[in-house]
Each structure stands twice: as structure tokens, then as C-alpha cells.
Amino acid sequence: MTDDDVDRCSAKGCQSPAVWALLWNNPKLHTPERRKTWLACDEHRTSLSDFLGARGFLKDVVAHVPPG
């Protein structure tokens, strides 16, 4: 695996490897079962969760398991 193959945190400008998957949806745009994913490192897990949670979008936070 190369450095380019590592899933990165979704926070703007962050290049840290993803550790968490934040599962969310916008009920005005998505069906209730639909889940979009933002990835987060340990440092940005709370801020990204708070951002989604304040809008009522956050559905779950789970450990990120890279594909493969």
C-alpha cells in the first residue's frame, strides 16, 4: 500500500489517515436509509461530528475500515 492509497480525513486541509467514519444524511435530500460518509482522524472526529449534529444530519460514528 502506498501513501496515496490511505483514506484521508475529510476536514479541510487535513492529510491525516482516517480512523472514523461519520455516517450522515440530509433528510431534505436523501431517503431515510441513505448514508453518506465523511472520514475523520482522531483530531477532527468531534468537530466534524458537531458540524453534522448541529444540522441534524449525523446518524452514526463507527470505526473506519479501509476497503480491501
CHARMM-style PDB file with segment names, atoms N, HN, CA, C and O in Angstrom:
ATOM      1  N   MET     1       0.852  -1.172   0.000  1.00  0.00      PROA
ATOM      2  CA  MET     1       0.000   0.000   0.000  1.00  0.00      PROA
ATOM      3  C   MET     1       0.899   1.236   0.000  1.00  0.00      PROA
ATOM      4  O   MET     1       1.849   1.327   0.777  1.00  0.00      PROA
ATOM      5  N   THR     2       0.587   2.169  -0.871  1.00  0.00      PROA
ATOM      6  HN  THR     2      -0.185   2.095  -1.502  1.00  0.00      PROA
ATOM      7  CA  THR     2       1.353   3.408  -0.928  1.00  0.00      PROA
ATOM      8  C   THR     2       0.652   4.480  -0.103  1.00  0.00      PROA
ATOM      9  O   THR     2      -0.486   4.300   0.330  1.00  0.00      PROA
ATOM     10  N   ASP     3       1.345   5.598   0.108  1.00  0.00      PROA
ATOM     11  HN  ASP     3       2.269   5.744  -0.244  1.00  0.00      PROA
ATOM     12  CA  ASP     3       0.767   6.704   0.861  1.00  0.00      PROA
ATOM     13  C   ASP     3      -0.477   7.255   0.169  1.00  0.00      PROA
ATOM     14  O   ASP     3      -1.375   7.777   0.830  1.00  0.00      PROA
ATOM     15  N   ASP     4      -0.536   7.142  -1.158  1.00  0.00      PROA
ATOM     16  HN  ASP     4       0.192   6.717  -1.695  1.00  0.00      PROA
ATOM     17  CA  ASP     4      -1.701   7.613  -1.912  1.00  0.00      PROA
ATOM     18  C   ASP     4      -2.927   6.735  -1.696  1.00  0.00      PROA
ATOM     19  O   ASP     4      -4.051   7.170  -1.946  1.00  0.00      PROA
ATOM     20  N   ASP     5      -2.723   5.495  -1.231  1.00  0.00      PROA
ATOM     21  HN  ASP     5      -1.810   5.141  -1.028  1.00  0.00      PROA
ATOM     22  CA  ASP     5      -3.823   4.559  -1.032  1.00  0.00      PROA
ATOM     23  C   ASP     5      -4.517   4.717   0.319  1.00  0.00      PROA
ATOM     24  O   ASP     5      -5.531   4.066   0.572  1.00  0.00      PROA
ATOM     25  N   VAL     6      -3.986   5.569   1.183  1.00  0.00      PROA
ATOM     26  HN  VAL     6      -3.163   6.098   0.978  1.00  0.00      PROA
ATOM     27  CA  VAL     6      -4.535   5.741   2.522  1.00  0.00      PROA
ATOM     28  C   VAL     6      -5.748   6.665   2.463  1.00  0.00      PROA
ATOM     29  O   VAL     6      -5.686   7.734   1.857  1.00  0.00      PROA
ATOM     30  N   ASP     7      -6.854   6.256   3.093  1.00  0.00      PROA
ATOM     31  HN  ASP     7      -6.905   5.387   3.586  1.00  0.00      PROA
ATOM     32  CA  ASP     7      -8.030   7.109   3.180  1.00  0.00      PROA
ATOM     33  C   ASP     7      -7.723   8.254   4.143  1.00  0.00      PROA
ATOM     34  O   ASP     7      -7.196   8.027   5.232  1.00  0.00      PROA
ATOM     35  N   ARG     8      -8.050   9.477   3.745  1.00  0.00      PROA
ATOM     36  HN  ARG     8      -8.479   9.662   2.861  1.00  0.00      PROA
ATOM     37  CA  ARG     8      -7.700  10.680   4.495  1.00  0.00      PROA
ATOM     38  C   ARG     8      -8.923  11.290   5.180  1.00  0.00      PROA
ATOM     39  O   ARG     8     -10.062  11.098   4.755  1.00  0.00      PROA
ATOM     40  N   CYS     9      -8.651  12.019   6.233  1.00  0.00      PROA
ATOM     41  HN  CYS     9      -7.725  12.175   6.577  1.00  0.00      PROA
ATOM     42  CA  CYS     9      -9.670  12.766   6.960  1.00  0.00      PROA
ATOM     43  C   CYS     9     -10.353  13.749   6.012  1.00  0.00      PROA
ATOM     44  O   CYS     9      -9.712  14.307   5.121  1.00  0.00      PROA
ATOM     45  N   SER    10     -11.651  13.959   6.205  1.00  0.00      PROA
ATOM     46  HN  SER    10     -12.171  13.506   6.929  1.00  0.00      PROA
ATOM     47  CA  SER    10     -12.431  14.875   5.362  1.00  0.00      PROA
ATOM     48  C   SER    10     -12.331  16.335   5.792  1.00  0.00      PROA
ATOM     49  O   SER    10     -12.823  17.214   5.084  1.00  0.00      PROA
ATOM     50  N   ALA    11     -11.709  16.614   6.931  1.00  0.00      PROA
ATOM     51  HN  ALA    11     -11.309  15.900   7.507  1.00  0.00      PROA
ATOM     52  CA  ALA    11     -11.582  18.008   7.377  1.00  0.00      PROA
ATOM     53  C   ALA    11     -10.708  18.776   6.388  1.00  0.00      PROA
ATOM     54  O   ALA    11      -9.708  18.260   5.890  1.00  0.00      PROA
ATOM     55  N   LYS    12     -11.102  20.006   6.117  1.00  0.00      PROA
ATOM     56  HN  LYS    12     -11.915  20.425   6.522  1.00  0.00      PROA
ATOM     57  CA  LYS    12     -10.390  20.832   5.145  1.00  0.00      PROA
ATOM     58  C   LYS    12      -8.916  20.955   5.510  1.00  0.00      PROA
ATOM     59  O   LYS    12      -8.568  21.360   6.619  1.00  0.00      PROA
ATOM     60  N   GLY    13      -8.058  20.597   4.558  1.00  0.00      PROA
ATOM     61  HN  GLY    13      -8.341  20.267   3.658  1.00  0.00      PROA
ATOM     62  CA  GLY    13      -6.620  20.720   4.732  1.00  0.00      PROA
ATOM     63  C   GLY    13      -5.952  19.613   5.522  1.00  0.00      PROA
ATOM     64  O   GLY    13      -4.725  19.585   5.615  1.00  0.00      PROA
ATOM     65  N   CYS    14      -6.720  18.704   6.090  1.00  0.00      PROA
ATOM     66  HN  CYS    14      -7.717  18.727   6.014  1.00  0.00      PROA
ATOM     67  CA  CYS    14      -6.137  17.625   6.894  1.00  0.00      PROA
ATOM     68  C   CYS    14      -5.676  16.489   5.982  1.00  0.00      PROA
ATOM     69  O   CYS    14      -6.398  16.071   5.077  1.00  0.00      PROA
ATOM     70  N   GLN    15      -4.488  16.007   6.232  1.00  0.00      PROA
ATOM     71  HN  GLN    15      -3.901  16.346   6.967  1.00  0.00      PROA
ATOM     72  CA  GLN    15      -3.946  14.894   5.456  1.00  0.00      PROA
ATOM     73  C   GLN    15      -3.745  13.648   6.314  1.00  0.00      PROA
ATOM     74  O   GLN    15      -3.118  12.685   5.872  1.00  0.00      PROA
ATOM     75  N   SER    16      -4.275  13.661   7.543  1.00  0.00      PROA
ATOM     76  HN  SER    16      -4.784  14.443   7.902  1.00  0.00      PROA
ATOM     77  CA  SER    16      -4.111  12.528   8.446  1.00  0.00      PROA
ATOM     78  C   SER    16      -4.939  11.341   7.973  1.00  0.00      PROA
ATOM     79  O   SER    16      -5.989  11.516   7.354  1.00  0.00      PROA
ATOM     80  N   PRO    17      -4.466  10.136   8.267  1.00  0.00      PROA
ATOM     81  CA  PRO    17      -5.249   8.948   7.920  1.00  0.00      PROA
ATOM     82  C   PRO    17      -6.593   8.933   8.657  1.00  0.00      PROA
ATOM     83  O   PRO    17      -6.688   9.363   9.807  1.00  0.00      PROA
ATOM     84  N   ALA    18      -7.603   8.443   7.993  1.00  0.00      PROA
ATOM     85  HN  ALA    18      -7.527   8.094   7.059  1.00  0.00      PROA
ATOM     86  CA  ALA    18      -8.934   8.338   8.591  1.00  0.00      PROA
ATOM     87  C   ALA    18      -8.966   7.196   9.597  1.00  0.00      PROA
ATOM     88  O   ALA    18      -8.416   6.120   9.361  1.00  0.00      PROA
ATOM     89  N   VAL    19      -9.615   7.451  10.712  1.00  0.00      PROA
ATOM     90  HN  VAL    19     -10.062   8.325  10.904  1.00  0.00      PROA
ATOM     91  CA  VAL    19      -9.796   6.455  11.759  1.00  0.00      PROA
ATOM     92  C   VAL    19     -11.290   6.205  11.988  1.00  0.00      PROA
ATOM     93  O   VAL    19     -11.689   5.125  12.424  1.00  0.00      PROA
ATOM     94  N   TRP    20     -12.102   7.215  11.690  1.00  0.00      PROA
ATOM     95  HN  TRP    20     -11.778   8.092  11.336  1.00  0.00      PROA
ATOM     96  CA  TRP    20     -13.541   7.164  11.940  1.00  0.00      PROA
ATOM     97  C   TRP    20     -14.335   7.411  10.666  1.00  0.00      PROA
ATOM     98  O   TRP    20     -13.894   8.138   9.777  1.00  0.00      PROA
ATOM     99  N   ALA    21     -15.502   6.801  10.589  1.00  0.00      PROA
ATOM    100  HN  ALA    21     -15.860   6.209  11.311  1.00  0.00      PROA
ATOM    101  CA  ALA    21     -16.464   7.067   9.513  1.00  0.00      PROA
ATOM    102  C   ALA    21     -17.694   7.698  10.147  1.00  0.00      PROA
ATOM    103  O   ALA    21     -18.333   7.103  11.014  1.00  0.00      PROA
ATOM    104  N   LEU    22     -18.018   8.904   9.708  1.00  0.00      PROA
ATOM    105  HN  LEU    22     -17.499   9.388   9.004  1.00  0.00      PROA
ATOM    106  CA  LEU    22     -19.200   9.610  10.190  1.00  0.00      PROA
ATOM    107  C   LEU    22     -20.296   9.411   9.154  1.00  0.00      PROA
ATOM    108  O   LEU    22     -20.191   9.886   8.023  1.00  0.00      PROA
ATOM    109  N   LEU    23     -21.335   8.713   9.547  1.00  0.00      PROA
ATOM    110  HN  LEU    23     -21.420   8.328  10.466  1.00  0.00      PROA
ATOM    111  CA  LEU    23     -22.424   8.366   8.636  1.00  0.00      PROA
ATOM    112  C   LEU    23     -23.554   9.373   8.816  1.00  0.00      PROA
ATOM    113  O   LEU    23     -24.019   9.608   9.931  1.00  0.00      PROA
ATOM    114  N   TRP    24     -23.989   9.964   7.708  1.00  0.00      PROA
ATOM    115  HN  TRP    24     -23.611   9.773   6.801  1.00  0.00      PROA
ATOM    116  CA  TRP    24     -24.967  11.033   7.803  1.00  0.00      PROA
ATOM    117  C   TRP    24     -25.874  11.038   6.593  1.00  0.00      PROA
ATOM    118  O   TRP    24     -25.612  10.378   5.588  1.00  0.00      PROA
ATOM    119  N   ASN    25     -26.951  11.801   6.715  1.00  0.00      PROA
ATOM    120  HN  ASN    25     -27.164  12.337   7.531  1.00  0.00      PROA
ATOM    121  CA  ASN    25     -27.774  12.123   5.560  1.00  0.00      PROA
ATOM    122  C   ASN    25     -28.511  13.425   5.812  1.00  0.00      PROA
ATOM    123  O   ASN    25     -28.752  13.815   6.954  1.00  0.00      PROA
ATOM    124  N   ASN    26     -28.860  14.078   4.732  1.00  0.00      PROA
ATOM    125  HN  ASN    26     -28.665  13.760   3.804  1.00  0.00      PROA
ATOM    126  CA  ASN    26     -29.663  15.290   4.779  1.00  0.00      PROA
ATOM    127  C   ASN    26     -31.085  14.865   4.453  1.00  0.00      PROA
ATOM    128  O   ASN    26     -31.373  14.516   3.308  1.00  0.00      PROA
ATOM    129  N   PRO    27     -31.982  14.887   5.435  1.00  0.00      PROA
ATOM    130  CA  PRO    27     -33.337  14.383   5.189  1.00  0.00      PROA
ATOM    131  C   PRO    27     -34.110  15.154   4.129  1.00  0.00      PROA
ATOM    132  O   PRO    27     -35.106  14.652   3.609  1.00  0.00      PROA
ATOM    133  N   LYS    28     -33.671  16.364   3.799  1.00  0.00      PROA
ATOM    134  HN  LYS    28     -32.862  16.772   4.222  1.00  0.00      PROA
ATOM    135  CA  LYS    28     -34.338  17.120   2.737  1.00  0.00      PROA
ATOM    136  C   LYS    28     -33.926  16.633   1.349  1.00  0.00      PROA
ATOM    137  O   LYS    28     -34.612  16.893   0.360  1.00  0.00      PROA
ATOM    138  N   LEU    29     -32.786  15.915   1.287  1.00  0.00      PROA
ATOM    139  HN  LEU    29     -32.229  15.703   2.090  1.00  0.00      PROA
ATOM    140  CA  LEU    29     -32.266  15.453   0.001  1.00  0.00      PROA
ATOM    141  C   LEU    29     -32.228  13.936  -0.152  1.00  0.00      PROA
ATOM    142  O   LEU    29     -32.332  13.424  -1.266  1.00  0.00      PROA
ATOM    143  N   HSD    30     -32.080  13.214   0.956  1.00  0.00      PROA
ATOM    144  HN  HSD    30     -31.995  13.629   1.861  1.00  0.00      PROA
ATOM    145  CA  HSD    30     -31.841  11.775   0.903  1.00  0.00      PROA
ATOM    146  C   HSD    30     -32.971  10.989   1.550  1.00  0.00      PROA
ATOM    147  O   HSD    30     -33.645  11.471   2.461  1.00  0.00      PROA
ATOM    148  N   THR    31     -33.161   9.784   1.067  1.00  0.00      PROA
ATOM    149  HN  THR    31     -32.613   9.392   0.328  1.00  0.00      PROA
ATOM    150  CA  THR    31     -34.122   8.890   1.703  1.00  0.00      PROA
ATOM    151  C   THR    31     -33.595   8.519   3.100  1.00  0.00      PROA
ATOM    152  O   THR    31     -32.387   8.579   3.326  1.00  0.00      PROA
ATOM    153  N   PRO    32     -34.467   8.141   4.033  1.00  0.00      PROA
ATOM    154  CA  PRO    32     -34.036   7.873   5.413  1.00  0.00      PROA
ATOM    155  C   PRO    32     -32.944   6.817   5.555  1.00  0.00      PROA
ATOM    156  O   PRO    32     -32.119   6.904   6.464  1.00  0.00      PROA
ATOM    157  N   GLU    33     -32.929   5.835   4.680  1.00  0.00      PROA
ATOM    158  HN  GLU    33     -33.600   5.765   3.942  1.00  0.00      PROA
ATOM    159  CA  GLU    33     -31.928   4.765   4.798  1.00  0.00      PROA
ATOM    160  C   GLU    33     -30.579   5.117   4.151  1.00  0.00      PROA
ATOM    161  O   GLU    33     -29.581   4.438   4.394  1.00  0.00      PROA
ATOM    162  N   ARG    34     -30.548   6.147   3.350  1.00  0.00      PROA
ATOM    163  HN  ARG    34     -31.358   6.699   3.153  1.00  0.00      PROA
ATOM    164  CA  ARG    34     -29.308   6.563   2.668  1.00  0.00      PROA
ATOM    165  C   ARG    34     -28.283   7.066   3.672  1.00  0.00      PROA
ATOM    166  O   ARG    34     -28.629   7.806   4.593  1.00  0.00      PROA
ATOM    167  N   ARG    35     -27.023   6.673   3.504  1.00  0.00      PROA
ATOM    168  HN  ARG    35     -26.741   6.073   2.756  1.00  0.00      PROA
ATOM    169  CA  ARG    35     -25.946   7.154   4.355  1.00  0.00      PROA
ATOM    170  C   ARG    35     -24.795   7.665   3.504  1.00  0.00      PROA
ATOM    171  O   ARG    35     -24.250   6.942   2.670  1.00  0.00      PROA
ATOM    172  N   LYS    36     -24.439   8.903   3.724  1.00  0.00      PROA
ATOM    173  HN  LYS    36     -24.882   9.491   4.401  1.00  0.00      PROA
ATOM    174  CA  LYS    36     -23.242   9.487   3.136  1.00  0.00      PROA
ATOM    175  C   LYS    36     -22.142   9.309   4.178  1.00  0.00      PROA
ATOM    176  O   LYS    36     -22.440   9.090   5.353  1.00  0.00      PROA
ATOM    177  N   THR    37     -20.883   9.398   3.772  1.00  0.00      PROA
ATOM    178  HN  THR    37     -20.641   9.575   2.819  1.00  0.00      PROA
ATOM    179  CA  THR    37     -19.780   9.173   4.704  1.00  0.00      PROA
ATOM    180  C   THR    37     -18.758  10.283   4.622  1.00  0.00      PROA
ATOM    181  O   THR    37     -18.295  10.648   3.541  1.00  0.00      PROA
ATOM    182  N   TRP    38     -18.411  10.818   5.788  1.00  0.00      PROA
ATOM    183  HN  TRP    38     -18.787  10.522   6.666  1.00  0.00      PROA
ATOM    184  CA  TRP    38     -17.234  11.664   5.925  1.00  0.00      PROA
ATOM    185  C   TRP    38     -16.253  10.861   6.760  1.00  0.00      PROA
ATOM    186  O   TRP    38     -16.648  10.170   7.699  1.00  0.00      PROA
ATOM    187  N   LEU    39     -14.990  10.950   6.423  1.00  0.00      PROA
ATOM    188  HN  LEU    39     -14.669  11.511   5.660  1.00  0.00      PROA
ATOM    189  CA  LEU    39     -13.957  10.273   7.191  1.00  0.00      PROA
ATOM    190  C   LEU    39     -13.296  11.274   8.129  1.00  0.00      PROA
ATOM    191  O   LEU    39     -13.190  12.458   7.811  1.00  0.00      PROA
ATOM    192  N   ALA    40     -12.853  10.792   9.287  1.00  0.00      PROA
ATOM    193  HN  ALA    40     -12.939   9.830   9.545  1.00  0.00      PROA
ATOM    194  CA  ALA    40     -12.241  11.687  10.269  1.00  0.00      PROA
ATOM    195  C   ALA    40     -11.056  11.018  10.952  1.00  0.00      PROA
ATOM    196  O   ALA    40     -11.045   9.812  11.201  1.00  0.00      PROA
ATOM    197  N   CYS    41     -10.060  11.849  11.244  1.00  0.00      PROA
ATOM    198  HN  CYS    41     -10.069  12.828  11.042  1.00  0.00      PROA
ATOM    199  CA  CYS    41      -8.956  11.415  12.101  1.00  0.00      PROA
ATOM    200  C   CYS    41      -9.410  11.638  13.550  1.00  0.00      PROA
ATOM    201  O   CYS    41     -10.479  12.201  13.785  1.00  0.00      PROA
ATOM    202  N   ASP    42      -8.604  11.200  14.512  1.00  0.00      PROA
ATOM    203  HN  ASP    42      -7.735  10.742  14.321  1.00  0.00      PROA
ATOM    204  CA  ASP    42      -8.961  11.408  15.916  1.00  0.00      PROA
ATOM    205  C   ASP    42      -9.128  12.891  16.240  1.00  0.00      PROA
ATOM    206  O   ASP    42     -10.032  13.266  16.987  1.00  0.00      PROA
ATOM    207  N   GLU    43      -8.256  13.736  15.680  1.00  0.00      PROA
ATOM    208  HN  GLU    43      -7.522  13.431  15.073  1.00  0.00      PROA
ATOM    209  CA  GLU    43      -8.288  15.166  15.986  1.00  0.00      PROA
ATOM    210  C   GLU    43      -9.565  15.846  15.507  1.00  0.00      PROA
ATOM    211  O   GLU    43     -10.060  16.758  16.169  1.00  0.00      PROA
ATOM    212  N   HSD    44     -10.107  15.421  14.370  1.00  0.00      PROA
ATOM    213  HN  HSD    44      -9.706  14.681  13.832  1.00  0.00      PROA
ATOM    214  CA  HSD    44     -11.265  16.100  13.783  1.00  0.00      PROA
ATOM    215  C   HSD    44     -12.591  15.372  13.983  1.00  0.00      PROA
ATOM    216  O   HSD    44     -13.627  15.844  13.514  1.00  0.00      PROA
ATOM    217  N   ARG    45     -12.578  14.244  14.662  1.00  0.00      PROA
ATOM    218  HN  ARG    45     -11.737  13.860  15.043  1.00  0.00      PROA
ATOM    219  CA  ARG    45     -13.824  13.491  14.869  1.00  0.00      PROA
ATOM    220  C   ARG    45     -14.891  14.363  15.535  1.00  0.00      PROA
ATOM    221  O   ARG    45     -16.031  14.404  15.073  1.00  0.00      PROA
ATOM    222  N   THR    46     -14.535  15.047  16.600  1.00  0.00      PROA
ATOM    223  HN  THR    46     -13.609  15.013  16.976  1.00  0.00      PROA
ATOM    224  CA  THR    46     -15.519  15.835  17.340  1.00  0.00      PROA
ATOM    225  C   THR    46     -16.024  17.020  16.531  1.00  0.00      PROA
ATOM    226  O   THR    46     -17.231  17.254  16.475  1.00  0.00      PROA
ATOM    227  N   SER    47     -15.121  17.775  15.901  1.00  0.00      PROA
ATOM    228  HN  SER    47     -14.140  17.585  15.947  1.00  0.00      PROA
ATOM    229  CA  SER    47     -15.563  18.969  15.171  1.00  0.00      PROA
ATOM    230  C   SER    47     -16.444  18.602  13.973  1.00  0.00      PROA
ATOM    231  O   SER    47     -17.437  19.279  13.707  1.00  0.00      PROA
ATOM    232  N   LEU    48     -16.090  17.544  13.257  1.00  0.00      PROA
ATOM    233  HN  LEU    48     -15.283  16.995  13.474  1.00  0.00      PROA
ATOM    234  CA  LEU    48     -16.921  17.130  12.127  1.00  0.00      PROA
ATOM    235  C   LEU    48     -18.266  16.575  12.615  1.00  0.00      PROA
ATOM    236  O   LEU    48     -19.305  16.830  12.005  1.00  0.00      PROA
ATOM    237  N   SER    49     -18.239  15.824  13.708  1.00  0.00      PROA
ATOM    238  HN  SER    49     -17.396  15.617  14.204  1.00  0.00      PROA
ATOM    239  CA  SER    49     -19.480  15.295  14.292  1.00  0.00      PROA
ATOM    240  C   SER    49     -20.377  16.432  14.761  1.00  0.00      PROA
ATOM    241  O   SER    49     -21.588  16.404  14.545  1.00  0.00      PROA
ATOM    242  N   ASP    50     -19.778  17.438  15.408  1.00  0.00      PROA
ATOM    243  HN  ASP    50     -18.793  17.461  15.583  1.00  0.00      PROA
ATOM    244  CA  ASP    50     -20.556  18.583  15.878  1.00  0.00      PROA
ATOM    245  C   ASP    50     -21.195  19.335  14.718  1.00  0.00      PROA
ATOM    246  O   ASP    50     -22.354  19.740  14.802  1.00  0.00      PROA
ATOM    247  N   PHE    51     -20.442  19.521  13.637  1.00  0.00      PROA
ATOM    248  HN  PHE    51     -19.500  19.191  13.569  1.00  0.00      PROA
ATOM    249  CA  PHE    51     -20.959  20.208  12.454  1.00  0.00      PROA
ATOM    250  C   PHE    51     -22.188  19.484  11.901  1.00  0.00      PROA
ATOM    251  O   PHE    51     -23.221  20.104  11.649  1.00  0.00      PROA
ATOM    252  N   LEU    52     -22.068  18.172  11.715  1.00  0.00      PROA
ATOM    253  HN  LEU    52     -21.228  17.668  11.919  1.00  0.00      PROA
ATOM    254  CA  LEU    52     -23.185  17.393  11.180  1.00  0.00      PROA
ATOM    255  C   LEU    52     -24.328  17.308  12.187  1.00  0.00      PROA
ATOM    256  O   LEU    52     -25.497  17.398  11.814  1.00  0.00      PROA
ATOM    257  N   GLY    53     -23.989  17.134  13.460  1.00  0.00      PROA
ATOM    258  HN  GLY    53     -23.039  17.061  13.763  1.00  0.00      PROA
ATOM    259  CA  GLY    53     -25.006  17.017  14.502  1.00  0.00      PROA
ATOM    260  C   GLY    53     -25.831  18.281  14.670  1.00  0.00      PROA
ATOM    261  O   GLY    53     -27.037  18.201  14.906  1.00  0.00      PROA
ATOM    262  N   ALA    54     -25.205  19.446  14.555  1.00  0.00      PROA
ATOM    263  HN  ALA    54     -24.226  19.511  14.364  1.00  0.00      PROA
ATOM    264  CA  ALA    54     -25.916  20.708  14.700  1.00  0.00      PROA
ATOM    265  C   ALA    54     -26.979  20.882  13.620  1.00  0.00      PROA
ATOM    266  O   ALA    54     -27.951  21.611  13.817  1.00  0.00      PROA
ATOM    267  N   ARG    55     -26.802  20.230  12.504  1.00  0.00      PROA
ATOM    268  HN  ARG    55     -26.012  19.637  12.344  1.00  0.00      PROA
ATOM    269  CA  ARG    55     -27.753  20.310  11.399  1.00  0.00      PROA
ATOM    270  C   ARG    55     -28.747  19.144  11.403  1.00  0.00      PROA
ATOM    271  O   ARG    55     -29.638  19.079  10.555  1.00  0.00      PROA
ATOM    272  N   GLY    56     -28.590  18.228  12.358  1.00  0.00      PROA
ATOM    273  HN  GLY    56     -27.867  18.281  13.047  1.00  0.00      PROA
ATOM    274  CA  GLY    56     -29.467  17.064  12.437  1.00  0.00      PROA
ATOM    275  C   GLY    56     -29.151  16.008  11.399  1.00  0.00      PROA
ATOM    276  O   GLY    56     -29.994  15.163  11.097  1.00  0.00      PROA
ATOM    277  N   PHE    57     -27.932  16.045  10.842  1.00  0.00      PROA
ATOM    278  HN  PHE    57     -27.247  16.731  11.087  1.00  0.00      PROA
ATOM    279  CA  PHE    57     -27.560  15.112   9.774  1.00  0.00      PROA
ATOM    280  C   PHE    57     -26.853  13.863  10.294  1.00  0.00      PROA
ATOM    281  O   PHE    57     -26.954  12.811   9.661  1.00  0.00      PROA
ATOM    282  N   LEU    58     -26.153  13.934  11.402  1.00  0.00      PROA
ATOM    283  HN  LEU    58     -26.071  14.788  11.915  1.00  0.00      PROA
ATOM    284  CA  LEU    58     -25.325  12.821  11.877  1.00  0.00      PROA
ATOM    285  C   LEU    58     -26.196  11.657  12.330  1.00  0.00      PROA
ATOM    286  O   LEU    58     -27.104  11.832  13.143  1.00  0.00      PROA
ATOM    287  N   LYS    59     -25.919  10.482  11.807  1.00  0.00      PROA
ATOM    288  HN  LYS    59     -25.181  10.340  11.147  1.00  0.00      PROA
ATOM    289  CA  LYS    59     -26.674   9.282  12.151  1.00  0.00      PROA
ATOM    290  C   LYS    59     -25.852   8.304  12.985  1.00  0.00      PROA
ATOM    291  O   LYS    59     -26.397   7.638  13.865  1.00  0.00      PROA
ATOM    292  N   ASP    60     -24.535   8.208  12.720  1.00  0.00      PROA
ATOM    293  HN  ASP    60     -24.092   8.749  12.005  1.00  0.00      PROA
ATOM    294  CA  ASP    60     -23.707   7.252  13.448  1.00  0.00      PROA
ATOM    295  C   ASP    60     -22.233   7.575  13.229  1.00  0.00      PROA
ATOM    296  O   ASP    60     -21.863   8.178  12.221  1.00  0.00      PROA
ATOM    297  N   VAL    61     -21.401   7.171  14.178  1.00  0.00      PROA
ATOM    298  HN  VAL    61     -21.702   6.681  14.997  1.00  0.00      PROA
ATOM    299  CA  VAL    61     -19.951   7.263  14.054  1.00  0.00      PROA
ATOM    300  C   VAL    61     -19.404   5.868  14.340  1.00  0.00      PROA
ATOM    301  O   VAL    61     -19.653   5.299  15.403  1.00  0.00      PROA
ATOM    302  N   VAL    62     -18.659   5.326  13.384  1.00  0.00      PROA
ATOM    303  HN  VAL    62     -18.457   5.788  12.521  1.00  0.00      PROA
ATOM    304  CA  VAL    62     -18.118   3.982  13.513  1.00  0.00      PROA
ATOM    305  C   VAL    62     -16.641   3.991  13.126  1.00  0.00      PROA
ATOM    306  O   VAL    62     -16.166   4.900  12.445  1.00  0.00      PROA
ATOM    307  N   ALA    63     -15.939   2.978  13.570  1.00  0.00      PROA
ATOM    308  HN  ALA    63     -16.324   2.240  14.123  1.00  0.00      PROA
ATOM    309  CA  ALA    63     -14.538   2.844  13.177  1.00  0.00      PROA
ATOM    310  C   ALA    63     -14.443   2.691  11.664  1.00  0.00      PROA
ATOM    311  O   ALA    63     -15.222   1.957  11.055  1.00  0.00      PROA
ATOM    312  N   HSD    64     -13.485   3.387  11.065  1.00  0.00      PROA
ATOM    313  HN  HSD    64     -12.852   3.982  11.559  1.00  0.00      PROA
ATOM    314  CA  HSD    64     -13.290   3.281   9.624  1.00  0.00      PROA
ATOM    315  C   HSD    64     -12.490   2.016   9.309  1.00  0.00      PROA
ATOM    316  O   HSD    64     -11.418   1.784   9.867  1.00  0.00      PROA
ATOM    317  N   VAL    65     -13.027   1.223   8.422  1.00  0.00      PROA
ATOM    318  HN  VAL    65     -13.899   1.411   7.969  1.00  0.00      PROA
ATOM    319  CA  VAL    65     -12.359   0.012   7.959  1.00  0.00      PROA
ATOM    320  C   VAL    65     -12.046   0.211   6.482  1.00  0.00      PROA
ATOM    321  O   VAL    65     -12.952   0.191   5.648  1.00  0.00      PROA
ATOM    322  N   PRO    66     -10.768   0.404   6.151  1.00  0.00      PROA
ATOM    323  CA  PRO    66     -10.426   0.617   4.741  1.00  0.00      PROA
ATOM    324  C   PRO    66     -10.835  -0.574   3.884  1.00  0.00      PROA
ATOM    325  O   PRO    66     -10.743  -1.718   4.330  1.00  0.00      PROA
ATOM    326  N   PRO    67     -11.284  -0.318   2.665  1.00  0.00      PROA
ATOM    327  CA  PRO    67     -11.639  -1.423   1.769  1.00  0.00      PROA
ATOM    328  C   PRO    67     -10.421  -2.259   1.410  1.00  0.00      PROA
ATOM    329  O   PRO    67      -9.292  -1.769   1.385  1.00  0.00      PROA
ATOM    330  N   GLY    68     -10.666  -3.483   1.146  1.00  0.00      PROA
ATOM    331  HN  GLY    68     -11.583  -3.882   1.167  1.00  0.00      PROA
ATOM    332  CA  GLY    68      -9.557  -4.299   0.687  1.00  0.00      PROA
ATOM    333  C   GLY    68      -9.395  -5.485   1.485  1.00  0.00      PROA
ATOM    334  OT1 GLY    68      -8.496  -6.285   1.225  1.00  0.00      PROA
TER     335      GLY     68
END
